């Protein structure tokens, strides 16, 4: 029964996130927002919704160790697993100025988060600060969006999203279905993950870094692989960077605010998992800053690196 619930916990957030992203992108298209802006905001943040609802569910049910593992593990998986898989299909190139700006924001958010984790706990003041930072970034992005909307050609269809709804009733149905399926799947995923950890004697943090991280990163994997197949590398990298920013600032911010007690940060977690997140994020940012393509060889190396990370993680458990 635990395996069936775990499987359903993966499928429901995946389907719910997919429907919600399609509905949001369909709405953005009707509002004539450029595709590149949609990739870095609606798609990047929308594909992080499973992480958000899973983390909130873990917070309110009293499993804070799952939260850190889910967020940091998802960011590592986004770069090494999702980015590596996409680059292995088609070289990823993200050359415009927005790439450097978003990559800088991702690195700044990652370094700042790692710095506060050094204190050993994440309390409500930290959560409030993370959400304020996200609000500032979104306000700045909104201004850029309005300028891009005024100057960019929005006639190009977003054909990298298959099954994009066009009519307002269908768009509303997609969004509503996603909003229903996401929390339902999150509840099952958290409950089954906790039971899985207890049954096999695996620490909750490790379950968050592996089972939950990979499961909640499936929307990013689906979106970026689809974008790579359509040779939309700007969309693929934009979705990864946007998702990582959202994970750190919003998900950890909301979780720290909702948690009745400060979220503990273990020494092993700070010494191993956080540096892996920083190194992988820095590698992705380096390609963006240098306007260098992430080729198939680099993509295979990233996938191999993720496999090594998981192997070490399981050995340390």
Short mmCIF file of the C-alpha atoms (twelve columns), coordinates in Angstrom:
data_MODEL
# 
_entry.id   MODEL 
# 
loop_
_atom_site.group_PDB 
_atom_site.id 
_atom_site.type_symbol 
_atom_site.label_atom_id 
_atom_site.label_alt_id 
_atom_site.label_comp_id 
_atom_site.label_asym_id 
_atom_site.label_seq_id 
_atom_site.Cartn_x 
_atom_site.Cartn_y 
_atom_site.Cartn_z 
_atom_site.pdbx_PDB_model_num 
ATOM 1   C CA . UNK A 1   0.000   0.000  0.000   1 
ATOM 2   C CA . UNK A 2   2.849   2.359  0.820   1 
ATOM 3   C CA . UNK A 3   4.317   1.932  -2.672  1 
ATOM 4   C CA . UNK A 4   0.961   2.560  -4.334  1 
ATOM 5   C CA . UNK A 5   0.454   5.739  -2.313  1 
ATOM 6   C CA . UNK A 6   4.011   6.842  -3.068  1 
ATOM 7   C CA . UNK A 7   3.423   6.291  -6.777  1 
ATOM 8   C CA . UNK A 8   0.133   8.217  -6.662  1 
ATOM 9   C CA . UNK A 9   1.920   10.946 -4.704  1 
ATOM 10  C CA . UNK A 10  4.318   11.336 -7.618  1 
ATOM 11  C CA . UNK A 11  1.678   11.223 -10.337 1 
ATOM 12  C CA . UNK A 12  -0.820  13.656 -8.850  1 
ATOM 13  C CA . UNK A 13  1.651   16.558 -8.383  1 
ATOM 14  C CA . UNK A 14  3.149   15.848 -11.797 1 
ATOM 15  C CA . UNK A 15  -0.241  15.955 -13.523 1 
ATOM 16  C CA . UNK A 16  -1.479  18.850 -11.397 1 
ATOM 17  C CA . UNK A 17  1.652   20.907 -12.004 1 
ATOM 18  C CA . UNK A 18  1.515   20.148 -15.717 1 
ATOM 19  C CA . UNK A 19  -2.129  21.243 -16.002 1 
ATOM 20  C CA . UNK A 20  -1.516  24.371 -13.960 1 
ATOM 21  C CA . UNK A 21  1.518   25.361 -16.024 1 
ATOM 22  C CA . UNK A 22  -0.357  24.775 -19.297 1 
ATOM 23  C CA . UNK A 23  -3.263  26.858 -18.040 1 
ATOM 24  C CA . UNK A 24  -0.961  29.628 -16.835 1 
ATOM 25  C CA . UNK A 25  0.983   29.676 -20.112 1 
ATOM 26  C CA . UNK A 26  -2.292  29.704 -22.059 1 
ATOM 27  C CA . UNK A 27  -3.440  32.673 -19.989 1 
ATOM 28  C CA . UNK A 28  -0.096  34.426 -20.501 1 
ATOM 29  C CA . UNK A 29  -0.404  33.877 -24.234 1 
ATOM 30  C CA . UNK A 30  -3.852  35.463 -24.285 1 
ATOM 31  C CA . UNK A 31  -2.337  38.415 -22.425 1 
ATOM 32  C CA . UNK A 32  0.389   38.564 -25.121 1 
ATOM 33  C CA . UNK A 33  3.343   38.123 -22.768 1 
ATOM 34  C CA . UNK A 34  6.547   37.072 -24.620 1 
ATOM 35  C CA . UNK A 35  7.567   33.413 -24.445 1 
ATOM 36  C CA . UNK A 36  11.000  34.113 -22.914 1 
ATOM 37  C CA . UNK A 37  9.391   36.030 -20.053 1 
ATOM 38  C CA . UNK A 38  6.863   33.236 -19.536 1 
ATOM 39  C CA . UNK A 39  9.702   30.685 -19.367 1 
ATOM 40  C CA . UNK A 40  11.568  32.519 -16.627 1 
ATOM 41  C CA . UNK A 41  8.484   33.295 -14.541 1 
ATOM 42  C CA . UNK A 42  5.279   31.332 -15.176 1 
ATOM 43  C CA . UNK A 43  6.957   28.100 -16.272 1 
ATOM 44  C CA . UNK A 44  9.983   28.336 -13.976 1 
ATOM 45  C CA . UNK A 45  7.882   29.064 -10.919 1 
ATOM 46  C CA . UNK A 46  4.920   26.963 -12.006 1 
ATOM 47  C CA . UNK A 47  6.999   23.802 -12.250 1 
ATOM 48  C CA . UNK A 48  8.108   24.411 -8.631  1 
ATOM 49  C CA . UNK A 49  4.553   24.217 -7.329  1 
ATOM 50  C CA . UNK A 50  4.911   20.509 -6.363  1 
ATOM 51  C CA . UNK A 51  7.914   21.449 -4.203  1 
ATOM 52  C CA . UNK A 52  5.868   24.257 -2.637  1 
ATOM 53  C CA . UNK A 53  2.814   22.192 -1.748  1 
ATOM 54  C CA . UNK A 54  4.937   19.253 -0.549  1 
ATOM 55  C CA . UNK A 55  7.025   21.547 1.666   1 
ATOM 56  C CA . UNK A 56  3.955   23.273 3.098   1 
ATOM 57  C CA . UNK A 57  2.389   19.877 3.763   1 
ATOM 58  C CA . UNK A 58  5.580   18.694 5.488   1 
ATOM 59  C CA . UNK A 59  5.642   21.890 7.562   1 
ATOM 60  C CA . UNK A 60  2.082   21.729 8.852   1 
ATOM 61  C CA . UNK A 61  2.367   18.003 9.616   1 
ATOM 62  C CA . UNK A 62  5.589   18.454 11.602  1 
ATOM 63  C CA . UNK A 63  8.340   17.024 9.374   1 
ATOM 64  C CA . UNK A 64  10.780  19.947 8.897   1 
ATOM 65  C CA . UNK A 65  13.688  17.740 7.834   1 
ATOM 66  C CA . UNK A 66  11.793  16.838 4.672   1 
ATOM 67  C CA . UNK A 67  11.588  20.520 3.706   1 
ATOM 68  C CA . UNK A 68  15.317  21.220 3.515   1 
ATOM 69  C CA . UNK A 69  15.953  17.979 1.691   1 
ATOM 70  C CA . UNK A 70  13.157  18.662 -0.774  1 
ATOM 71  C CA . UNK A 71  14.292  22.200 -1.632  1 
ATOM 72  C CA . UNK A 72  18.055  21.655 -1.797  1 
ATOM 73  C CA . UNK A 73  17.685  18.242 -3.406  1 
ATOM 74  C CA . UNK A 74  15.318  19.683 -6.024  1 
ATOM 75  C CA . UNK A 75  17.786  22.453 -6.889  1 
ATOM 76  C CA . UNK A 76  20.578  19.919 -7.318  1 
ATOM 77  C CA . UNK A 77  18.330  17.681 -9.420  1 
ATOM 78  C CA . UNK A 78  17.190  20.658 -11.516 1 
ATOM 79  C CA . UNK A 79  20.745  21.449 -12.586 1 
ATOM 80  C CA . UNK A 80  22.426  18.042 -12.781 1 
ATOM 81  C CA . UNK A 81  19.514  15.728 -13.655 1 
ATOM 82  C CA . UNK A 82  17.108  18.015 -15.510 1 
ATOM 83  C CA . UNK A 83  19.732  20.267 -17.113 1 
ATOM 84  C CA . UNK A 84  21.960  17.316 -17.921 1 
ATOM 85  C CA . UNK A 85  19.140  15.367 -19.565 1 
ATOM 86  C CA . UNK A 86  18.095  18.395 -21.633 1 
ATOM 87  C CA . UNK A 87  21.681  19.166 -22.714 1 
ATOM 88  C CA . UNK A 88  22.235  15.533 -23.713 1 
ATOM 89  C CA . UNK A 89  19.327  15.924 -26.146 1 
ATOM 90  C CA . UNK A 90  20.149  19.370 -27.542 1 
ATOM 91  C CA . UNK A 91  22.900  21.855 -26.548 1 
ATOM 92  C CA . UNK A 92  21.560  24.496 -24.174 1 
ATOM 93  C CA . UNK A 93  22.305  28.109 -25.067 1 
ATOM 94  C CA . UNK A 94  20.996  31.108 -23.162 1 
ATOM 95  C CA . UNK A 95  22.748  34.158 -24.531 1 
ATOM 96  C CA . UNK A 96  20.675  37.263 -23.779 1 
ATOM 97  C CA . UNK A 97  21.167  39.718 -20.926 1 
ATOM 98  C CA . UNK A 98  18.335  38.164 -18.939 1 
ATOM 99  C CA . UNK A 99  20.411  34.981 -18.647 1 
ATOM 100 C CA . UNK A 100 23.199  36.756 -16.808 1 
ATOM 101 C CA . UNK A 101 20.753  38.656 -14.598 1 
ATOM 102 C CA . UNK A 102 18.733  35.567 -13.647 1 
ATOM 103 C CA . UNK A 103 21.882  33.502 -13.112 1 
ATOM 104 C CA . UNK A 104 23.238  36.205 -10.786 1 
ATOM 105 C CA . UNK A 105 19.973  36.203 -8.829  1 
ATOM 106 C CA . UNK A 106 20.114  32.407 -8.530  1 
ATOM 107 C CA . UNK A 107 23.704  32.479 -7.236  1 
ATOM 108 C CA . UNK A 108 22.973  35.353 -4.829  1 
ATOM 109 C CA . UNK A 109 19.922  33.532 -3.458  1 
ATOM 110 C CA . UNK A 110 21.875  30.262 -3.113  1 
ATOM 111 C CA . UNK A 111 24.843  31.869 -1.348  1 
ATOM 112 C CA . UNK A 112 22.594  33.887 0.961   1 
ATOM 113 C CA . UNK A 113 20.584  30.795 1.841   1 
ATOM 114 C CA . UNK A 114 23.741  28.787 2.550   1 
ATOM 115 C CA . UNK A 115 24.997  31.619 4.773   1 
ATOM 116 C CA . UNK A 116 21.881  31.655 6.967   1 
ATOM 117 C CA . UNK A 117 21.963  27.850 7.148   1 
ATOM 118 C CA . UNK A 118 25.384  28.190 8.820   1 
ATOM 119 C CA . UNK A 119 23.602  29.425 11.955  1 
ATOM 120 C CA . UNK A 120 22.063  25.975 12.385  1 
ATOM 121 C CA . UNK A 121 18.363  26.874 12.218  1 
ATOM 122 C CA . UNK A 122 15.959  28.696 9.917   1 
ATOM 123 C CA . UNK A 123 13.392  30.700 11.849  1 
ATOM 124 C CA . UNK A 124 10.575  33.029 10.949  1 
ATOM 125 C CA . UNK A 125 12.789  36.138 10.492  1 
ATOM 126 C CA . UNK A 126 14.760  34.249 7.847   1 
ATOM 127 C CA . UNK A 127 11.534  33.155 6.171   1 
ATOM 128 C CA . UNK A 128 10.257  36.734 6.096   1 
ATOM 129 C CA . UNK A 129 13.557  37.971 4.627   1 
ATOM 130 C CA . UNK A 130 13.475  35.347 1.880   1 
ATOM 131 C CA . UNK A 131 9.904   36.284 0.913   1 
ATOM 132 C CA . UNK A 132 10.756  40.003 0.894   1 
ATOM 133 C CA . UNK A 133 13.683  39.283 -1.423  1 
ATOM 134 C CA . UNK A 134 11.379  37.312 -3.705  1 
ATOM 135 C CA . UNK A 135 8.887   40.194 -3.717  1 
ATOM 136 C CA . UNK A 136 11.608  42.643 -4.758  1 
ATOM 137 C CA . UNK A 137 12.715  40.330 -7.560  1 
ATOM 138 C CA . UNK A 138 9.147   39.890 -8.791  1 
ATOM 139 C CA . UNK A 139 8.547   43.656 -8.769  1 
ATOM 140 C CA . UNK A 140 11.671  44.139 -10.871 1 
ATOM 141 C CA . UNK A 141 10.636  41.302 -13.192 1 
ATOM 142 C CA . UNK A 142 7.175   42.829 -13.608 1 
ATOM 143 C CA . UNK A 143 8.738   46.035 -14.889 1 
ATOM 144 C CA . UNK A 144 10.900  44.091 -17.333 1 
ATOM 145 C CA . UNK A 145 7.834   42.136 -18.440 1 
ATOM 146 C CA . UNK A 146 5.902   45.284 -19.261 1 
ATOM 147 C CA . UNK A 147 8.812   46.647 -21.273 1 
ATOM 148 C CA . UNK A 148 9.260   43.322 -23.093 1 
ATOM 149 C CA . UNK A 149 5.541   43.162 -23.790 1 
ATOM 150 C CA . UNK A 150 5.660   46.619 -25.322 1 
ATOM 151 C CA . UNK A 151 8.745   45.997 -27.452 1 
ATOM 152 C CA . UNK A 152 8.777   42.290 -28.292 1 
ATOM 153 C CA . UNK A 153 7.047   40.379 -31.017 1 
ATOM 154 C CA . UNK A 154 4.438   38.211 -29.322 1 
ATOM 155 C CA . UNK A 155 3.017   36.634 -32.440 1 
ATOM 156 C CA . UNK A 156 5.257   33.561 -32.239 1 
ATOM 157 C CA . UNK A 157 3.198   30.703 -30.808 1 
ATOM 158 C CA . UNK A 158 4.361   28.877 -27.706 1 
ATOM 159 C CA . UNK A 159 4.372   25.591 -29.565 1 
ATOM 160 C CA . UNK A 160 6.888   24.035 -27.142 1 
ATOM 161 C CA . UNK A 161 3.978   23.465 -24.792 1 
ATOM 162 C CA . UNK A 162 1.844   20.656 -26.198 1 
ATOM 163 C CA . UNK A 163 -1.873  20.810 -25.514 1 
ATOM 164 C CA . UNK A 164 -1.847  24.521 -24.711 1 
ATOM 165 C CA . UNK A 165 -5.417  25.661 -23.940 1 
ATOM 166 C CA . UNK A 166 -6.738  28.605 -25.944 1 
ATOM 167 C CA . UNK A 167 -10.320 29.255 -24.846 1 
ATOM 168 C CA . UNK A 168 -10.920 30.963 -21.466 1 
ATOM 169 C CA . UNK A 169 -13.158 28.148 -20.094 1 
ATOM 170 C CA . UNK A 170 -10.492 25.544 -20.926 1 
ATOM 171 C CA . UNK A 171 -7.767  27.691 -19.416 1 
ATOM 172 C CA . UNK A 172 -9.819  28.022 -16.233 1 
ATOM 173 C CA . UNK A 173 -10.452 24.270 -16.142 1 
ATOM 174 C CA . UNK A 174 -6.732  23.497 -16.475 1 
ATOM 175 C CA . UNK A 175 -5.841  25.899 -13.665 1 
ATOM 176 C CA . UNK A 176 -8.611  24.621 -11.389 1 
ATOM 177 C CA . UNK A 177 -7.685  20.961 -11.965 1 
ATOM 178 C CA . UNK A 178 -4.059  21.732 -11.194 1 
ATOM 179 C CA . UNK A 179 -4.965  23.538 -7.981  1 
ATOM 180 C CA . UNK A 180 -6.982  20.512 -6.828  1 
ATOM 181 C CA . UNK A 181 -4.490  17.791 -7.768  1 
ATOM 182 C CA . UNK A 182 -1.367  19.467 -6.384  1 
ATOM 183 C CA . UNK A 183 -2.266  19.541 -2.679  1 
ATOM 184 C CA . UNK A 184 -3.941  16.120 -2.879  1 
ATOM 185 C CA . UNK A 185 -0.803  14.569 -4.349  1 
ATOM 186 C CA . UNK A 186 1.423   16.438 -1.875  1 
ATOM 187 C CA . UNK A 187 -0.475  15.006 1.066   1 
ATOM 188 C CA . UNK A 188 -0.072  11.445 -0.213  1 
ATOM 189 C CA . UNK A 189 3.596   11.986 -1.124  1 
ATOM 190 C CA . UNK A 190 4.593   13.355 2.274   1 
ATOM 191 C CA . UNK A 191 2.680   10.665 4.184   1 
ATOM 192 C CA . UNK A 192 4.118   7.827  2.116   1 
ATOM 193 C CA . UNK A 193 7.659   9.302  2.213   1 
ATOM 194 C CA . UNK A 194 7.556   9.482  6.018   1 
ATOM 195 C CA . UNK A 195 6.296   5.876  6.208   1 
ATOM 196 C CA . UNK A 196 9.006   4.811  3.754   1 
ATOM 197 C CA . UNK A 197 11.730  6.459  5.870   1 
ATOM 198 C CA . UNK A 198 10.417  4.870  9.063   1 
ATOM 199 C CA . UNK A 199 10.108  1.399  7.544   1 
ATOM 200 C CA . UNK A 200 13.644  1.275  6.146   1 
ATOM 201 C CA . UNK A 201 15.367  3.369  8.816   1 
ATOM 202 C CA . UNK A 202 16.400  6.122  6.383   1 
ATOM 203 C CA . UNK A 203 16.770  9.689  7.739   1 
ATOM 204 C CA . UNK A 204 13.990  12.054 6.651   1 
ATOM 205 C CA . UNK A 205 16.533  14.486 5.185   1 
ATOM 206 C CA . UNK A 206 17.896  11.773 2.875   1 
ATOM 207 C CA . UNK A 207 14.374  10.872 1.753   1 
ATOM 208 C CA . UNK A 208 13.781  14.535 0.996   1 
ATOM 209 C CA . UNK A 209 17.045  14.804 -0.955  1 
ATOM 210 C CA . UNK A 210 16.285  11.717 -3.054  1 
ATOM 211 C CA . UNK A 211 12.696  10.484 -3.262  1 
ATOM 212 C CA . UNK A 212 10.936  13.824 -2.803  1 
ATOM 213 C CA . UNK A 213 13.522  15.845 -4.724  1 
ATOM 214 C CA . UNK A 214 13.376  13.650 -7.823  1 
ATOM 215 C CA . UNK A 215 9.612   13.227 -7.617  1 
ATOM 216 C CA . UNK A 216 8.861   16.941 -7.319  1 
ATOM 217 C CA . UNK A 217 11.416  17.745 -10.059 1 
ATOM 218 C CA . UNK A 218 9.489   15.692 -12.623 1 
ATOM 219 C CA . UNK A 219 7.610   18.789 -13.937 1 
ATOM 220 C CA . UNK A 220 10.936  20.565 -14.554 1 
ATOM 221 C CA . UNK A 221 12.275  17.422 -16.244 1 
ATOM 222 C CA . UNK A 222 9.213   17.149 -18.475 1 
ATOM 223 C CA . UNK A 223 9.272   20.841 -19.406 1 
ATOM 224 C CA . UNK A 224 12.990  21.101 -20.131 1 
ATOM 225 C CA . UNK A 225 13.215  17.840 -22.068 1 
ATOM 226 C CA . UNK A 226 10.233  18.927 -24.158 1 
ATOM 227 C CA . UNK A 227 11.871  22.302 -24.723 1 
ATOM 228 C CA . UNK A 228 15.134  20.590 -25.702 1 
ATOM 229 C CA . UNK A 229 13.330  18.330 -28.176 1 
ATOM 230 C CA . UNK A 230 11.766  21.469 -29.663 1 
ATOM 231 C CA . UNK A 231 15.247  23.106 -29.645 1 
ATOM 232 C CA . UNK A 232 14.007  25.840 -27.310 1 
ATOM 233 C CA . UNK A 233 17.140  26.001 -25.146 1 
ATOM 234 C CA . UNK A 234 16.259  29.461 -23.811 1 
ATOM 235 C CA . UNK A 235 13.076  28.015 -22.361 1 
ATOM 236 C CA . UNK A 236 14.905  25.025 -20.851 1 
ATOM 237 C CA . UNK A 237 17.556  27.046 -19.014 1 
ATOM 238 C CA . UNK A 238 15.073  29.761 -18.052 1 
ATOM 239 C CA . UNK A 239 12.789  27.192 -16.435 1 
ATOM 240 C CA . UNK A 240 15.658  25.674 -14.419 1 
ATOM 241 C CA . UNK A 241 16.986  29.011 -13.165 1 
ATOM 242 C CA . UNK A 242 13.520  30.354 -12.377 1 
ATOM 243 C CA . UNK A 243 12.612  27.167 -10.518 1 
ATOM 244 C CA . UNK A 244 15.766  27.273 -8.381  1 
ATOM 245 C CA . UNK A 245 15.131  30.887 -7.400  1 
ATOM 246 C CA . UNK A 246 11.539  30.094 -6.485  1 
ATOM 247 C CA . UNK A 247 12.564  27.038 -4.466  1 
ATOM 248 C CA . UNK A 248 14.975  28.945 -2.240  1 
ATOM 249 C CA . UNK A 249 13.174  32.236 -1.747  1 
ATOM 250 C CA . UNK A 250 9.513   31.268 -1.774  1 
ATOM 251 C CA . UNK A 251 9.343   27.649 -0.657  1 
ATOM 252 C CA . UNK A 252 11.882  28.036 2.140   1 
ATOM 253 C CA . UNK A 253 10.425  31.427 3.035   1 
ATOM 254 C CA . UNK A 254 6.879   30.096 3.351   1 
ATOM 255 C CA . UNK A 255 8.028   26.952 5.174   1 
ATOM 256 C CA . UNK A 256 10.111  28.885 7.713   1 
ATOM 257 C CA . UNK A 257 7.212   31.240 8.385   1 
ATOM 258 C CA . UNK A 258 4.691   28.436 8.850   1 
ATOM 259 C CA . UNK A 259 6.904   26.173 10.948  1 
ATOM 260 C CA . UNK A 260 6.018   26.230 14.644  1 
ATOM 261 C CA . UNK A 261 9.702   25.708 15.512  1 
ATOM 262 C CA . UNK A 262 12.860  26.869 13.689  1 
ATOM 263 C CA . UNK A 263 13.851  24.394 10.973  1 
ATOM 264 C CA . UNK A 264 17.084  22.611 12.049  1 
ATOM 265 C CA . UNK A 265 20.080  22.371 9.707   1 
ATOM 266 C CA . UNK A 266 22.355  19.419 10.395  1 
ATOM 267 C CA . UNK A 267 26.138  19.719 10.221  1 
ATOM 268 C CA . UNK A 268 26.342  16.978 7.581   1 
ATOM 269 C CA . UNK A 269 23.713  18.715 5.477   1 
ATOM 270 C CA . UNK A 270 25.585  22.042 5.652   1 
ATOM 271 C CA . UNK A 271 28.928  20.374 4.919   1 
ATOM 272 C CA . UNK A 272 27.872  18.219 1.955   1 
ATOM 273 C CA . UNK A 273 24.492  18.920 0.363   1 
ATOM 274 C CA . UNK A 274 24.618  22.724 0.425   1 
ATOM 275 C CA . UNK A 275 28.099  22.837 -1.224  1 
ATOM 276 C CA . UNK A 276 26.864  20.467 -3.948  1 
ATOM 277 C CA . UNK A 277 23.929  22.815 -4.589  1 
ATOM 278 C CA . UNK A 278 26.255  25.839 -4.735  1 
ATOM 279 C CA . UNK A 279 28.763  24.158 -7.059  1 
ATOM 280 C CA . UNK A 280 26.113  22.877 -9.474  1 
ATOM 281 C CA . UNK A 281 24.347  26.264 -9.546  1 
ATOM 282 C CA . UNK A 282 27.662  28.053 -10.103 1 
ATOM 283 C CA . UNK A 283 28.457  25.726 -13.014 1 
ATOM 284 C CA . UNK A 284 25.134  26.550 -14.693 1 
ATOM 285 C CA . UNK A 285 25.646  30.279 -14.024 1 
ATOM 286 C CA . UNK A 286 29.148  30.116 -15.532 1 
ATOM 287 C CA . UNK A 287 27.732  28.901 -18.839 1 
ATOM 288 C CA . UNK A 288 25.146  31.708 -18.794 1 
ATOM 289 C CA . UNK A 289 27.657  34.428 -17.929 1 
ATOM 290 C CA . UNK A 290 30.076  33.247 -20.623 1 
ATOM 291 C CA . UNK A 291 27.247  32.699 -23.131 1 
ATOM 292 C CA . UNK A 292 28.660  29.212 -23.635 1 
ATOM 293 C CA . UNK A 293 26.567  26.316 -24.880 1 
ATOM 294 C CA . UNK A 294 26.065  23.372 -22.528 1 
ATOM 295 C CA . UNK A 295 26.824  20.604 -24.997 1 
ATOM 296 C CA . UNK A 296 25.996  16.918 -24.966 1 
ATOM 297 C CA . UNK A 297 29.319  16.007 -23.366 1 
ATOM 298 C CA . UNK A 298 28.688  18.425 -20.498 1 
ATOM 299 C CA . UNK A 299 25.130  17.124 -20.212 1 
ATOM 300 C CA . UNK A 300 26.332  13.528 -19.846 1 
ATOM 301 C CA . UNK A 301 28.907  14.682 -17.277 1 
ATOM 302 C CA . UNK A 302 26.146  16.425 -15.297 1 
ATOM 303 C CA . UNK A 303 24.028  13.259 -15.310 1 
ATOM 304 C CA . UNK A 304 27.022  11.228 -14.180 1 
ATOM 305 C CA . UNK A 305 27.718  13.758 -11.439 1 
ATOM 306 C CA . UNK A 306 24.160  13.407 -10.186 1 
ATOM 307 C CA . UNK A 307 24.534  9.645  -10.085 1 
ATOM 308 C CA . UNK A 308 27.749  10.002 -8.031  1 
ATOM 309 C CA . UNK A 309 26.005  12.454 -5.671  1 
ATOM 310 C CA . UNK A 310 23.152  10.022 -5.047  1 
ATOM 311 C CA . UNK A 311 25.569  7.152  -4.450  1 
ATOM 312 C CA . UNK A 312 27.545  9.153  -1.873  1 
ATOM 313 C CA . UNK A 313 24.320  10.343 -0.258  1 
ATOM 314 C CA . UNK A 314 23.070  6.792  0.216   1 
ATOM 315 C CA . UNK A 315 26.440  5.668  1.582   1 
ATOM 316 C CA . UNK A 316 26.419  8.504  4.123   1 
ATOM 317 C CA . UNK A 317 22.897  7.548  5.206   1 
# 
